[in-house]
Amino acid sequence: MAKYVVLIPGNEDTWDATPQEDRQRVYNAHMEFAKLLADRGHSFVEGAELVRSDQARIVSGSVDDVTVTDGPYAEAAEQLTGFYVIETEDLDDLLRCVGRLCSDEGRVEVRAYAGGGM
């Protein structure tokens, strides 16, 4: 079984300004996505909404000489706002399931773990 990560981009400032009713609609879409995965035989491994990118820490250097700065890593209109890790034998069907997120999230990126899938 191959393992894939579903990367969900978003605009943090837009999300912060989103009314709770609209946020709930997005959360409901994610719950429908999880149910769709289970109904179609895909295995949900892990997933999470991430904190704002300005709470990230950027690490550089080496083990004994580390420099840590506040995030974000890159200035961009969109940030990585969440992810899922999915195991499946059917990439084509997984991609169709991810389409459920696209209606609320826009474009979503799917990547195979190195050494397996795609």
C-alpha positions in Angstrom: 0.0 0.0 0.0 1.4 3.4 -1.0 1.4 6.4 1.3 0.4 9.9 0.2 0.3 13.3 1.8 -2.5 15.7 0.9 -1.2 19.3 1.3 -3.8 22.0 1.9 -2.8 25.6 1.1 -4.7 28.6 2.3 -4.6 32.3 3.0 -4.3 32.7 6.7 -5.5 36.3 6.8 -8.6 35.4 4.8 -9.3 32.4 7.1 -8.9 34.7 10.2 -11.6 37.0 8.7 -14.0 34.1 7.8 -17.2 34.0 9.8 -17.7 31.0 12.1 -20.7 29.8 10.0 -18.5 29.6 6.9 -15.6 28.0 8.8 -18.1 25.3 10.0 -19.0 24.6 6.4 -15.3 24.0 5.6 -14.9 21.8 8.6 -18.0 19.8 7.5 -16.4 19.3 4.1 -13.3 17.8 5.8 -15.5 15.5 7.8 -17.3 14.4 4.6 -13.8 13.9 3.0 -12.8 11.6 5.9 -16.0 9.6 5.5 -15.6 9.4 1.8 -12.1 8.0 2.3 -13.3 5.3 4.7 -16.3 4.4 2.5 -13.9 3.9 -0.5 -11.3 1.8 1.3 -8.5 4.4 1.8 -6.8 4.4 5.2 -6.5 7.7 7.0 -3.2 7.7 8.8 -3.0 11.3 10.2 -4.1 14.8 9.6 -4.2 18.2 11.2 -4.9 21.9 10.8 -1.7 23.8 11.3 -1.2 26.9 13.4 -0.4 30.2 11.6 2.9 30.3 9.7 4.0 33.3 11.9 4.2 30.8 14.8 6.6 28.6 12.9 10.3 28.3 13.7 12.9 28.3 11.0 15.9 26.2 11.9 19.3 26.3 10.1 22.8 25.3 10.9 24.1 22.0 12.3 23.5 20.0 15.5 25.9 22.0 17.6 25.4 25.3 15.9 21.7 25.9 15.4 20.1 29.2 14.5 16.4 29.5 15.1 14.3 32.4 13.7 10.6 33.1 13.7 8.6 32.1 10.7 7.2 32.0 8.2 9.8 30.3 5.9 8.6 32.3 2.9 6.5 35.4 2.3 3.6 34.2 0.2 -0.2 34.8 -0.2 -0.8 31.2 0.6 0.6 29.1 3.4 0.4 25.4 4.2 -2.6 25.3 6.5 -3.2 21.6 6.9 -2.4 18.1 5.7 -3.6 14.5 5.6 -1.6 11.3 5.3 -3.4 8.6 3.5 -2.5 5.0 2.6 -4.2 3.5 -0.5 -3.8 1.1 -3.3 -5.9 3.3 -5.6 -4.3 6.6 -6.4 -6.8 7.5 -9.1 -9.7 7.1 -6.6 -7.9 9.0 -3.9 -7.5 11.9 -6.3 -11.2 11.8 -7.0 -11.9 11.9 -3.3 -9.5 14.9 -2.9 -11.8 16.7 -5.3 -14.2 17.0 -2.4 -11.7 19.3 -0.7 -11.1 21.3 -3.8 -14.6 22.7 -3.8 -13.9 24.5 -0.5 -10.1 24.8 -0.5 -9.3 25.5 -4.2 -6.4 23.6 -5.4 -4.9 20.8 -3.2 -1.5 19.1 -3.7 -1.1 15.3 -3.4 2.4 13.8 -3.1 3.6 10.3 -2.7 6.1 9.4 0.0 9.5 8.9 -1.6 10.0 5.3 -2.7 6.3 4.6 -3.2 3.2 5.6 -5.2 2.8 7.9 -8.2 
